[in-house]
Amino acid sequence: MPLGHIARRTMRPTVLLVTVGIGAVMTGACAGTSAGIGARSGAMGSMQIDGAREQTADQQVQHVLHRLAFGPRPQDVATVRQMGVDAWVAQQLRPERVADPSVEPLLRQYRTLSYSADQLLQEYPPPGVALAQAARRGGGALSAQDSMQLRQQAREGARALGELASSRVARAVVSERQLEEVLVDFWENHFNVFAGKNITRYFLNDFDRTIRQHAMGDFRTLLGAVAKSPAMLYYLDNWQSVADSGRPVLQPIPPRLAARRGELVRRAARQRGATPEQMARVEQVTQRRRGLNENYARELMELHTLGVDGGYTQQDVIEVARALTGWTLARGGQGGGFVFRPQVHDAGAKTILGVPFPAGRGQDEGDKVLDLLASHPKTAQYIATKLARRLVSDTPPPALVARAARTFSRTNGDIRETVRAIVTSPEFFSADAYRAKVKTPFELVVSTLRALEAPADVTMRTAQVVSRLGQPLYGHQAPNGYPDMGDAWMNTGAILNRINFGLSVASNRLPGVRLSQWSAYDSLRTLGREAQVDGVIRLLLGDAASNDTRQILITGSNPLAAADVRAANGLAQIVGLAIGAPEFQRR
Amino acid sequence: MGEGMHRRVFLKGGALSLLTLGLSPSFLRRTALAAELPRVARGKTLIVLFQRGAADALNVLVPFGDRDYYAARPQLAIGSPARTNGASGAIDLDGFFGLHPAMTGFKALWDRGLLAPIQAVGSPSATRSHFDAQDYMETGTPDRKGTTDGWLNRYLAVKGTCESCTPSSSAFRAVAMAAQTPRILEGPAAVVAMNSIDEFSIRTNAGDAQQRLEALYRTGRSDVVHGSGRDMFEALKVLRAANPQQYRPAAAAQYPRSPFGQRLLQIAQLIKAGVGLEVAFADVGGWDTHVNQGGAQGQLANRLRDFSDSVHALVTDLGDRMDDVVILTCSEFGRTVRQNGTGGTDHGHAGAMFVIGGSVRSGMVHGRWPGLAREQLYDGRDLALTTDFRAVFAEVTARHLGLTDIDAVFPGYRGGIGGSDRWLGVMG
């Protein structure tokens, strides 16, 4: 109790400081906008080197805003500079202490975002189910009105996924808790699930909430929450993994019942009017040779914890799968929440990574397996590598990874502390790390909207732009998630799409983005070409444009247009070219 | 020269970094090998067409000679050619199998000796999930979910790029006529995914924006971002020189106005434009006919007419070029032998494929027919499998495109006809 009291006392001044800080900076930014813009790039750049850090003070500001945030909004640079890089980083590591007033009203604009899987399934049944229901009503035939209604329903159903994807983009744009959003993106990708696998999409609102709850918390808790999430149970098939026939189960089904079971289930399904699709599944489940499905067990070790070279064997995969038999969904292939079914849990003894697990254990056995995996040194190494790759560079320095892995182990998988170890390190602020990462499509779009101060788009269109650029959210089919390596995102088609994205932004073709709303627009609009280019280079490219780039942006404008039109159009064109430029593809 | 260097360095760097990412050693071996392997024979093209949703093979390639077929499908069966006059019966191929009556386009290809149908072919996996089955067919690794790349991309990676080709022409080496790169083409080799050729252009009407963008990528450091940009601007020039906007199909080929027909038209454009197209992919949905599937007329008939007419137009349009082109059609699985209670069919097992081209062995229906009597069915309900889909994919890739390292593209495949001296024989 006294402890809590102290904590609250020390917390209050921090919050106060933040509020004051933001207020002060906003005024400062407004005043500074017109004065600052147009200043030649290098002029504002301070060359002093901060302690052991190789990056200049200005570079550090840009760096944290591109790595612990989705790129700077115009006022952010001043905010961080004023707070100090370290204080800003420390604040981002405590998202619960950062006021985030714009997110709640934003989320309220989505109709289905707060829905659970059960609500979604009820309101928007899968098209197959709805189709069969309609066909039964019509005695096997569909009226034109039926089919119109079905199409409408399917469209509405698809909206739910669109709303979730839209909210992911919008939150990344407007949230003040930027590092938290970065880590949400990281973990949703680390624990990748694919919306297109049958009914997985219905579980994704819940999945997003699960990831958010633990994104900066305790890794073991996160791992357990994901293991029991309907999205993961469904996507990687663990819901249908049962003890192999011949294996003892924890709670045997009486033989008479077992023999009649298939027919009973089928009859029950027919009576409650199951669709052909459901009947197919019932048939499949009741006729199929019961047995293990290793899918989740394998990815749990290969992708979620130990990593592919984590030292486990195929036998370990089988044993982990056995330990997780009975971890399933209340309504099986139709959804429902997590349940443990002792009737299908393999009750035999197991040995996993050399650790014996005695016979006759139940759900706690799976929990113990997760304990074992989460605390394994290979997991510390693997998670540290992936975090450092995301936050520092495609090939993070081994010494940094080793330190981060030690922090992970020492703190029993405290994600916040592991991230802190990485983002306060000299390696993080090294010259090599500066602008070393290629933006993913998600990062490209979000950083553009932030740079231009676009309001959050609550329609699905911006998320669709992210899809078209090659990164549909919840749209990566394989369990490994999207790559976090620059070369995976760079090819001819990708560059073309990114250039066209920049041009569409500049011509106000992106939903919600109007250059005229950009706070710098008015002050830049009337300046000469060179000053415009320098302003754009400073605000969009973080002063990192090469001299060639500057020259190319400066030359060329339509000499036939009237001077003021030319200047305004010219500014839009400079913005478009800058977003399509190589420099903007990096962070 | 500089760009060639860049590409090779990029490839090597990619392989090394994949190692740290923790991908399998075999993947690494394949990627590393890619730089050294013999180069692609010029001018051969493989077009893969995927019917998503599980096409009802028994009503596509109709076993009218099998009495059990009619017993299982009292309303849905397609009549035998002998008993039905004209349009409503199957189109006879060999006295036992016939084509669905809507597939007159395929019949024309059969008559010209260009069509090789395969019956009872598919995935050995027992799954009846669309998702899993498509995944397996596209990765080429049935029952292995962890595979990260598609088999067509592994083929591209194993073969490496054509040595004499410039980076620009290899930009269109692999094209998916789709909004996103499909699973079958995912992987380390570069792939262009586009809904239409028009999309592969810089959308600006602002004077010199394109030239200045190009200049932005031609100057500056030599990294993966700049390198990809330079390749892209080269590719744009190649495409512009080929002038696909002015395209007129040859031989009065009539492509359906459907999205699928238009995608095939654009594949023909790319082939004729000589942009170096080696692998093309398109897919078409609407095959998941649980309800009101129809017989000689109806839902499935309409899908098949579009499918067959589109492919027929493509073949007609390509003319003599079909000597160097093979079209391969597939679908994730077949459907139940029995019709269900809602005038449709449910998820089954084995299906049908077609291999089309000047070099195929036509005049016969390939694959062993397992029969439709109850004891001959898979799980007592589905057409049994007698040919692994990898047997067909491997034979086409080896004999048409010159793939030698089958194991690199279909790892672990040891099918009954896996050895190169024991092909199914669809490629003559």
Contacts between the chains, C-beta under 8 A, distances in Angstrom:
chain1	res1	chain2	res2	distance
A	128	B	288	7.9
A	128	B	290	6.6
A	131	B	290	7.2
A	131	B	291	5.7
A	132	B	290	6.9
A	132	B	291	6.5
A	132	B	342	6.3
A	135	B	291	4.8
A	135	B	292	7.1
A	135	B	342	4.9
A	135	B	343	8.0
A	136	B	342	7.4
A	140	B	291	7.8
A	140	B	292	7.1
A	140	B	341	7.7
A	140	B	342	5.6
A	140	B	343	5.3
A	141	B	292	7.0
A	142	B	291	7.3
A	142	B	292	6.5
A	194	B	131	7.8
A	196	B	131	6.7
A	197	B	129	7.8
A	197	B	131	4.2
A	197	B	132	8.0
A	198	B	129	6.4
A	198	B	130	7.5
A	198	B	131	5.8
A	236	B	145	7.7
A	275	B	290	7.7
A	276	B	290	4.6
A	276	B	291	7.2
A	276	B	340	5.0
A	276	B	341	7.1
A	276	B	342	5.8
A	276	B	344	6.7
A	276	B	346	5.3
A	277	B	290	6.2
A	277	B	346	7.4
A	279	B	340	7.8
A	279	B	346	7.4
A	280	B	128	6.4
A	280	B	346	4.5
A	280	B	347	5.3
A	283	B	381	7.8
A	284	B	128	5.8
A	287	B	379	6.4
A	288	B	126	7.5
A	295	B	145	5.2
A	298	B	145	7.9
A	298	B	146	6.3
A	299	B	145	7.7
A	299	B	146	6.7
A	302	B	22	7.8
A	302	B	146	6.6
A	307	B	22	4.9
A	308	B	22	3.9
A	308	B	23	6.8
A	308	B	24	6.8
A	309	B	22	5.8
A	382	B	22	7.5
A	385	B	20	7.3
A	394	B	17	6.0
A	395	B	17	6.1
A	395	B	20	6.7
A	438	B	224	7.1
A	438	B	225	6.4
A	467	B	179	7.6
A	467	B	180	7.2
A	468	B	179	6.6
A	470	B	180	7.0
A	470	B	181	7.3
A	472	B	180	6.7
A	475	B	180	7.4
A	477	B	135	6.5
A	477	B	183	5.5
A	477	B	186	8.0
A	478	B	145	7.8
A	478	B	146	7.5
A	478	B	147	7.3
A	478	B	148	5.1
A	478	B	183	7.8
A	478	B	186	7.6
A	479	B	145	6.8
A	479	B	146	6.9
A	480	B	146	7.7
A	480	B	148	5.4
A	483	B	21	7.7
A	485	B	14	7.7
A	485	B	17	5.7
A	485	B	18	7.9
A	485	B	21	6.9
A	486	B	224	5.8
A	486	B	225	7.6
A	487	B	10	6.1
A	487	B	13	7.0
A	487	B	14	5.2
A	487	B	17	7.6
A	487	B	224	4.9
A	490	B	224	4.7
A	490	B	225	5.8
A	490	B	227	7.7
A	490	B	228	4.3
A	491	B	190	4.6
A	491	B	191	7.5
A	491	B	192	7.9
A	491	B	228	5.4
A	491	B	231	7.8
A	492	B	171	4.7
A	492	B	190	6.7
A	492	B	192	6.5
A	492	B	228	6.0
A	492	B	231	4.9
A	492	B	232	3.9
A	492	B	235	5.2
A	493	B	191	7.5
A	493	B	192	4.5
A	493	B	193	6.2
A	493	B	194	7.1
A	493	B	200	7.7
A	493	B	232	7.7
A	494	B	228	6.7
A	495	B	217	7.5
A	495	B	225	7.6
A	495	B	228	4.8
A	495	B	229	4.7
A	495	B	232	4.6
A	496	B	200	6.5
A	496	B	202	7.0
A	496	B	232	5.2
A	496	B	236	7.8
A	499	B	202	6.0
A	499	B	213	5.6
A	500	B	202	6.4
A	500	B	203	5.0
A	503	B	202	7.2
A	503	B	203	5.9
A	503	B	204	4.9
A	503	B	206	7.8
A	503	B	209	6.9
A	504	B	203	7.1
A	546	B	219	6.8
A	546	B	220	5.0
A	546	B	221	7.8
A	548	B	215	7.8
A	548	B	216	7.8
A	548	B	219	3.6
A	548	B	220	5.9
A	549	B	216	5.9
A	549	B	219	7.1
A	549	B	220	6.7
A	552	B	212	5.3
A	552	B	215	4.8
A	552	B	216	5.5
A	552	B	219	7.1
A	553	B	212	7.5
A	555	B	212	7.7
A	556	B	207	7.5
A	556	B	208	5.1
A	556	B	212	5.9
A	558	B	206	7.8
A	558	B	207	5.6
A	569	B	206	7.7
A	573	B	206	5.5
A	573	B	209	6.3
A	576	B	204	7.6
A	576	B	206	7.7
A	576	B	209	7.0
A	577	B	209	6.5
A	577	B	212	6.0
A	577	B	213	6.2
A	577	B	216	6.9
A	580	B	213	5.5
A	580	B	216	7.5
A	581	B	213	7.7
A	581	B	216	4.9
A	582	B	216	6.2
A	582	B	217	6.0
A	582	B	220	5.8
A	582	B	223	7.9
A	582	B	225	4.7
A	582	B	226	5.4
A	582	B	229	6.4
A	583	B	220	8.0
A	585	B	225	5.0
A	586	B	225	6.8
